[in-house]
């Protein structure tokens, strides 16, 4: 038997040593807010399927200050998640060639953010129109 101790690489705080990994871990952490908000919306859909009384109970529950605070926190987290998602997009997708030149990273990121903002505004207008 070999008397040497095996090398064990320490894993404590590995992501805190590099700013890229810090940003990556924050991005992944904000995904939890995306999942939680999806759960809230699915819960609302379940209440909607149970009838108007259940739907109104769910809506009244959303007026709780804790829920309002969570929604504001989720808005910030999901906005950051969206920004970082489109920020890494130029590095993860195949090159886009326009006019014989590769499209700039900023154009891809800005285009993605603009489309996401436009889609959000269209959805907001649709929901606003249905609520009237």
C-alpha positions as CSV (number, residue, x, y, z in Angstrom):
1,X,0.0,0.0,0.0
2,X,1.2,3.5,-0.8
3,X,2.0,5.6,2.3
4,X,1.4,9.0,0.5
5,X,-1.7,10.8,1.1
6,X,-3.8,11.5,-2.0
7,X,-4.1,15.1,-3.1
8,X,-7.5,16.5,-2.3
9,X,-8.2,19.8,-4.0
10,X,-10.0,22.2,-1.7
11,X,-13.4,23.2,-3.0
12,X,-14.4,25.8,-0.4
13,X,-15.2,29.1,-2.0
14,X,-13.8,28.2,-5.5
15,X,-16.2,30.5,-7.2
16,X,-15.2,33.5,-5.0
17,X,-11.7,33.6,-6.5
18,X,-12.6,34.7,-10.0
19,X,-15.0,37.6,-10.9
20,X,-16.3,35.6,-13.8
21,X,-17.4,32.8,-11.5
22,X,-19.0,35.2,-9.0
23,X,-21.1,36.6,-11.8
24,X,-21.9,33.1,-13.0
25,X,-23.1,32.0,-9.5
26,X,-25.2,35.2,-9.1
27,X,-26.8,34.5,-12.5
28,X,-27.5,30.9,-11.4
29,X,-28.9,32.1,-8.1
30,X,-31.3,34.5,-9.8
31,X,-32.7,31.5,-11.7
32,X,-34.2,30.4,-8.3
33,X,-36.4,33.5,-8.5
34,X,-37.4,32.6,-12.0
35,X,-38.5,29.2,-10.8
36,X,-40.3,30.6,-7.7
37,X,-42.2,33.0,-9.8
38,X,-43.2,30.3,-12.3
39,X,-44.5,28.3,-9.3
40,X,-46.5,31.3,-8.2
41,X,-48.0,31.7,-11.7
42,X,-48.8,27.9,-11.9
43,X,-50.5,28.1,-8.5
44,X,-52.6,31.0,-9.8
45,X,-53.5,28.9,-12.9
46,X,-54.5,26.0,-10.6
47,X,-56.7,28.4,-8.6
48,X,-58.2,29.8,-11.8
49,X,-59.2,26.2,-12.8
50,X,-61.1,25.8,-9.6
51,X,-63.4,28.7,-10.2
52,X,-63.9,32.3,-9.5
53,X,-64.0,32.0,-5.7
54,X,-60.6,30.2,-5.6
55,X,-59.2,32.7,-8.0
56,X,-60.3,35.7,-5.9
57,X,-58.8,34.1,-2.8
58,X,-55.5,33.7,-4.7
59,X,-55.7,37.3,-5.8
60,X,-56.4,38.5,-2.3
61,X,-53.4,36.5,-1.1
62,X,-51.1,38.4,-3.5
63,X,-52.0,41.7,-1.8
64,X,-50.1,40.6,1.3
65,X,-47.1,43.0,1.9
66,X,-44.7,40.0,1.9
67,X,-45.9,38.9,-1.5
68,X,-45.5,42.5,-2.9
69,X,-42.0,42.6,-1.5
70,X,-41.2,39.3,-3.0
71,X,-42.5,40.4,-6.4
72,X,-40.3,43.5,-6.3
73,X,-37.3,41.5,-5.3
74,X,-38.2,39.0,-8.1
75,X,-38.5,41.8,-10.6
76,X,-34.9,42.9,-9.8
77,X,-33.6,39.4,-9.8
78,X,-35.3,38.4,-13.1
79,X,-34.2,41.6,-14.8
80,X,-30.6,40.9,-13.8
81,X,-31.0,37.3,-14.9
82,X,-32.4,38.5,-18.3
83,X,-29.5,40.9,-18.7
84,X,-26.8,38.3,-18.0
85,X,-28.6,35.8,-20.2
86,X,-28.3,38.1,-23.2
87,X,-24.8,39.2,-22.2
88,X,-23.5,35.6,-22.6
89,X,-25.5,35.0,-25.7
90,X,-22.8,36.2,-28.2
91,X,-20.3,33.7,-26.6
92,X,-22.6,30.7,-26.8
93,X,-24.3,31.1,-30.2
94,X,-22.7,30.5,-33.6
95,X,-21.3,33.6,-35.3
96,X,-23.9,35.8,-37.0
97,X,-22.5,37.1,-40.3
98,X,-24.2,40.3,-41.8
99,X,-22.8,41.9,-44.9
100,X,-19.7,39.7,-44.8
101,X,-18.8,40.8,-41.2
102,X,-19.4,39.2,-37.9
103,X,-22.1,41.0,-35.9
104,X,-20.7,42.8,-32.8
105,X,-21.3,41.3,-29.4
106,X,-23.0,44.5,-28.3
107,X,-25.5,44.3,-31.2
108,X,-26.5,40.8,-30.2
109,X,-26.9,41.6,-26.6
110,X,-28.7,44.9,-27.3
111,X,-31.0,43.2,-29.8
112,X,-31.9,40.5,-27.4
113,X,-32.6,43.0,-24.6
114,X,-34.7,45.2,-27.0
115,X,-36.8,42.2,-28.2
116,X,-37.3,41.1,-24.5
117,X,-38.4,44.6,-23.6
118,X,-40.7,44.9,-26.6
119,X,-42.3,41.5,-25.9
120,X,-42.8,42.5,-22.2
121,X,-44.5,45.8,-23.3
122,X,-46.8,43.9,-25.7
123,X,-47.7,41.4,-23.0
124,X,-48.3,44.2,-20.5
125,X,-50.6,46.0,-23.0
126,X,-52.5,42.8,-23.7
127,X,-53.0,42.1,-20.0
128,X,-53.9,45.8,-19.4
129,X,-56.4,45.6,-22.2
130,X,-58.0,42.4,-20.9
131,X,-58.3,43.8,-17.3
132,X,-60.4,46.8,-18.4
